[in-house]
Amino acid sequence: MAYFESDFWHPSVATDVVLFTLRKGELHILCVKRKDDGLWALPGGFLQQGESLDECALRELKEETGVTAPYIEHFKNYSDPQRDHRQQTISAAYMAIQPSDELQLRADTDVSDVKWFPISGTPQLAFDHNQICKDAHLLVGYLVESKPNLVFAFHEGDFTLTELQQTFAALAGEKYAPHNKRNFRQWVDKYDGVGLVEETGDVKTGIHRPAKLYRPNQKLFGASDV
């Protein structure tokens, strides 16, 4: 079979990853500092030959930060011809979640630093990355309503109902605020007729009275869904 190469011009293709985590109850995103211009940006880079977009996103995230996210999903493409001053580049943007804020971050390849920023204090980023972050933040809030099992990805292991509500509040705001505790727990208990979570039989102890620990309801969510 003869080798085919298009005679038509084509743009470069890249991936960018908005990685979310919770630190002290506040939503944060992970940014990297670019070596060539010193600007903060989202982890990402150009698609390599023979590589899928998903593979590119995972590779760039790992190479630039040392992080392997347990949850990652493509959510939007960005194709403004002026978004990259170097060349016309289409970016496939991904949203990722990492449950632990105790990660050992590592700057590598073409970045000089890597750092968590609160979503409310994101610096001026390279290219159109601030818009990508804004869109991802809106999306994760909407997904809480339609796909609540997404919230479990922010928790490493079992959790209390208070911790679960704090996560919902950080993602989707007022509806899940502490003063709506009663409504939240009723919704959790009645979700889909069987409940969003189930008791583990263990408790969490500390300076306050012991609190029951919960996990995703296995009747609704298998290991691959959490």
N, C-alpha and C positions, 0 to 999 in steps of 0.2 A: 504494500500500500504506500502510495506516494505521501511524503510529508507535506502537510498543509500549514502555511503561515499566512495570516490575514494581511492583505495589502492596505488595510484601513488602519488609521491611527487609533490607539486605545490608551486610556489613562492608566495610572498606577492604582493598585488596590492595596488597602491597608486595613488593619483592625485596631480599634481602641477599646479599652476595658474600663468601665466604671466599677470599681470594687468597693462595696459597702461593708462596714462593720459598725458595731456599737461600742463606744467607749464611754464609761460612766453614764450610760443612759442616753447618750447623744449620738446621732448618726454621723459617721465620718466616711470620707473617701480617701483612697490611696493615690498619691501623686508622685511622679518622678521628676527629677531635675535633669534637663537635657544638657549634655556636655558641650554641644556646639554653640548654643546661644544662652545658656544659663536660665532658661525659662522653665517653670513648672508645667507639667503636662500629664495627661493620662498615660498609663502604661500602654504600649502598642507599637506597631511597626508594620513593615511591608510584607505582603504575601510572598512566600517563596515558591519556586517552581515545584509542582507536584504536591502542594499542600492545600488542604481545605481551609476555609475561613475559620472554622472551629479550632482546628489544629494550630493555626496561626495565632489566634487569640490566646490560647492556653500556653503556647511556646513563649510568646512575647511577655506575658505576665510572669511566667516562671523565670525567664532570662533576666528581666529588668528588676524584679523585686524579690525573687526567691519564693514567691507564694504560689501554691497550688490550691485554687478555690474549689470547694466541694459543690458549689452551685454556680453555673454560668449559662447565660442565655442571650442570644442575639435579639435586639429589640428595634433597631432602626439603621438606615443607611444615610450617609451625609455626602452630598455630591455637588455642592456649590463650586463652580469652577475656580473661584478665588479663595477657597478655604486654605490652600497650601501655596505659599508664595514660590516654592521651589518647582512645582509641577502640578498639573491637574491630578488630583487624587480623590478616589472614592473611598470612604471609610465605612466599614461595617462595624457598628458599635455594639458592644456587649455589656450586659449588666451581670455582675458577679457578687457573691455574698461569702464572707468569711466570718465564722462565729466567734473567733478568738481575737481579743485585742492585745494578746501577749505574743504576737508573732515575732520571730526573729527576721526582720526585714534585711534585705541585702541588695545594695545597688550594684549593678553589673552592666556589662556590654557598653551601650552608648549613653548611660546615665551616670551622674555623679552623686546622687542622693535620692532617698526615697522616704516619704513622710506621710503620716495621716493628717488630714485637715478636717475640721468640723464642717458639715455641709453648709452651715450658716457663715463660715469664715473662709470659704474657698478663695484662694488668691487669683489674680489674673493669670489664666492659663494660655498656653500656645494654641495657635490655630483657632478652631471653633469649639474647643474642649469645654469651655464654660457652658455653652448651649447644650452640649451633649450631657453634661452633668445635670443640668436643669431638667432636661427631658427624662433622664433616668430616674431622678428623684420623684417626679410626677408619676412615672410609671410604677415604681415600687409602692407608692401610696395607693394607686388604683388596684394593684394586684392583691393587696391585703384583703380587699373586699371580695374578689372573685376567686382567689387562690390562696386562702389563709395558711395552707401548709408551707408556703414560702417562708413564713415567719420562723418556722422551726430551724431553718438553715442558719439563723443567727445565734442559735443555742448549741453549745457543745455539751451534749449529755442531757440529763433531766433538768427540770426547771420548776419553780413555784408558779402559782397563778399570778402572783404579783409581778414576778419577772416577765412572764408572758405578756401581761397587760402593758408593762413598761415598753416592751418591744413594739407592740402594736401602736402605742401612743407615739413613739419616736418615728414611726413610719407613716402613720396616717392621721395623727393629730388629735384634735379635741374630742372626737367621738369616743376615743379610748383613754381619755385622761383619767387620773386617779379618782376624781369625784364621780365618775360614771362606773365605779367598781361593780355595783349591783347589776346594772344592765349588762356589763361585759360578762360577768360570770354566768348570768342566765343564758346569754347567747352561746357561750362556750359549752354549757351543759346540754343545750337543746340542739346544737349544730347538727344538721342533717339527720335528726331523729335519734342519734346515738351519742353525740358529744364529740367535740373537737379533740379532747385529750382524755387520757385515762390515768388513774392513780398507779404509782409504781409500788406502793406499800412502804416506801421509805420516807424519811423526813429530813429537812435541812435544819440544822441547829446553828445558833449564833447568839448575838446579844439580845435578839428578840425571841419570842416564844417559837417553838418548833413549827415549821410549815411543811405541809404535805408536798411531796415531789410528784411531778407528772411527766408524761411522755406523750407523743402523738398517738391518737387512737388507731391501733393497728387494724381495726375493722374497716377504717377508711383509707389509711395511708400505709402502704407497704414500705419497706426499706428504700426502695428506688424512688419513692415519691417525696421523701423528706430530705 
